[in-house]
Amino acid sequence: MKKTNVLSARKIGFLILLAGILLSCNQKKKSKANQDKAVDLHVEQVTGSYNDDVRFMKNYIELIELSDASNQSKVAVSAALQGRVMTSSADGKSGRSYGWINRELFESEEIQEHINVYGGEERFWLGPEGGQYSIFFEKGAEFTLDDWYTPKLIDLEPFDVKNVSATSATFTKKASLKNYSGFQFDMEIEREVAILSKDDIQKQLNLSELSNQLKTVAYQTKNTLTNIGTKDWKKDSGLLSIWLLGMFNHSPNTTILIPYVQGDDAALGKVVNDTYFGKVPADRLVVKGNAIFFKGDGEYRSKIGLTPMRAKDIAGSYDSANGILTIVKYNKPKNVTDYVNSMWEIQEEPFSGDVINAYNDGAPEPGAKPLGPFYELETSSPALALKAGESGTHIQTTYHIEGDEITLNPLVKELFGVSINDIKTAFN
């Protein structure tokens, strides 16, 4: 009896000890889980972070996220919005979100009549916008905002997902569009988005060095348009171009930077077209040496463009407040001068358009609300005179490099031929 009691007491003591150990372990696990959750919540709630924007957009659209091997470079892409690159980060989930996102439009869940400006830092569009071969105006329409409609194909229609990996995604779409002159284009679109490694960035930019102190993200899009109809696409009935536009978050200290081909105006034409929305004031657009400086501060609605005779294969911007260098490069073919003209008028020269454009958002009129604000960098393919069954491809690469001025300055000089000080003092 006594033995049984002793054994029972020992057993009870052991069970109490075991319960204490288990309770302690559970408390530690809960504490660790709560700490992890708190860290994750901190990442999620950082306003302006990549993760903050991605979590917001996932309430409305599905996203495909691409990452490099380090998991620090990230790109978010949407099939619902034509394979659009919505945003990216050079510093993981908690890093800065580079793409401008129109939260107000997402939250409204309303469809707009003329265009649905959801944002995103590279969207697939087609040109021309204006003129007798426009795909934004119906035949006989006036070239006014009331008659301007973005084709649903490049505004609201989803693209099909062809394949996805950790580092790339490919989208396809078959469609038909009719231009202002009545010609119908039957086409197939294929768009591949691929994230680049840091080594890829250094090689593609042909840089002598890319410091490990710099945060980087870059992605390349390969955009192919195929004539799947029975009729050839010819100049006399109008041609299409592949048009890529990036909407980026601005700061009061953002300057758009575009190098240009120097030479006589009589041979090459004027350096820059600055009359899209009225002439750009001199304190917002400066041509110095071999570069054009254009304010991207989101405070004045204006747009500029460069013809193929003046444009090089690179454009960019520098945000001196946040140490962000953004670079856009594209496959500019040599000795090609036919680019669609997007001016809103019946054109005398419908194939004398620009290859590089930059836009700074702002109020369209005093007291009105701006779209964003944001700023844009844009490139276009040549006018695509495709025979039945032929294809044309436009490749663009977007780079964001973030760091301090001393480390970034050699890159700016190497890529653009100017210093950061030249950029900061351009409007002085």
C-alpha positions, 0 to 999 in steps of 0.5 A, a space after each residue: 500500500 505504502 509502495 503504491 502511494 510512493 509510486 503514485 506520488 512520484 508519478 504525479 510529480 513527474 506529470 506535473 514536471 512534464 506539464 510545466 516543461 510543455 507549458 514553458 515550451 508552448 509559451 516560448 513558441 507562442 512568444 516566438 510566433 508573436 515576435 515573428 508576426 510582429 516583424 511581419 506586420 511591421 514589414 506589411 505596414 510600412 507605407 510605400 514598401 513593396 509588401 504594402 503595395 502587393 498586399 493591397 493589390 492582392 485584395 483586387 487582382 492576382 499577382 505573380 511575384 518574381 524573385 532573384 536568387 538572393 530574394 532581395 530583388 522582387 517584381 510583381 506582375 499582373 496577368 489581369 492587366 496585360 502582363 503589367 509590371 505593377 511594382 518592384 523592390 531592390 530590398 526585399 519585401 520591406 524595400 521601397 515600392 518603385 511603381 505608382 499604384 492608383 489605390 483610389 481607383 482599385 478601392 472604388 471598383 468602378 470601371 471608367 469610361 475612357 481609361 482605367 489608370 491603375 498604374 504600374 511601372 511598365 504597361 504594354 500599349 499599342 500606338 498610334 494614339 492620334 492621327 488618321 491611323 489612331 486606335 484610340 479614336 473611332 473613324 470620324 471622331 473629333 480629336 478631343 478628350 471626349 472622343 478619346 477611348 483607350 482600347 479595352 485590349 490594353 486597358 481592361 482585358 486580361 492576358 493568358 498565362 503561358 508559363 511561369 517560373 521563379 524568375 519569369 512569366 510569359 503572357 499571350 493574347 489574340 485580338 483584333 483592333 480597327 484604326 481610325 481609317 477603318 483597317 482591321 489588325 488581327 494580331 497575337 501578342 506575346 509578352 515575357 517578363 524576366 527578373 535579372 540578377 546583379 551580375 546580369 545588370 552589370 553585364 547588360 549595362 556594360 558597367 566596369 563595376 557595380 558596388 555591393 553597397 548598392 541595392 538593385 532590381 531589374 527586369 526585362 520585357 520581351 514584347 512580340 506582335 504577330 500579324 495573324 491575319 490574311 492582309 499585310 500591314 502597310 503604311 497606306 492603311 496605317 501601322 501599329 507600334 509596341 508602346 511601353 509606359 512606366 509610371 513611377 513614384 515621384 519626389 520633389 527632387 526627381 529629375 528625368 535625364 535623357 542623353 541625345 544625339 548631338 548635331 545640326 538641327 537642319 540634319 537631325 531636327 530639333 532636339 526635343 518635342 515639348 509641345 504635347 500639352 503646351 510648351 514646357 516652361 524653361 525652368 522645367 526643361 533644360 538642354 545642356 551639353 549632351 543631355 536633356 533635364 526634365 522635372 519629374 516632380 509631379 507638380 506640372 503636367 507636361 510631356 516631351 519626346 525625342 525622334 529616332 534621329 535624336 534618341 539614344 537607347 537609354 533614358 532615366 531619372 535620378 531622385 536626389 532625395 532618396 538616392 534612386 537611379 532609374 534606367 530604361 534601355 531598349 532595343 533601338 534598331 539602327 537606321 530606322 526612322 519610321 515611328 508612328 505619330 501620336 499627335 491628336 490631329 490629321 497628320 501630314 507625316 504620320 510616321 514621324 513620331 517619337 521613340 522616347 517620351 517622358 511625362 510629368 503628371 500634374 493638375 490638367 488645369 488650375 484647381 483640378 486634381 492630378 491623375 497621380 501624381 507620378 512621372 513616366 518613362 516611355 519607349 516605342 518600337 518602330 512602325 511595324 509593317 508586318 506581312 501576314 505571319 510576320 512578327 516584330 519585337 520590342 525589348 525594354 529593360 528597367 533598372 532601379 539602383 539605390 544608394 548614396 551619392 558617392 557610390 552612384 555618381 560613377 554609374 551616372 557618369 558612365 551611363 549618361 555622361 553627366 555627374 549627379 551634381 550636373 543633375 542637381 544643379 540643372 535648373 539653377 
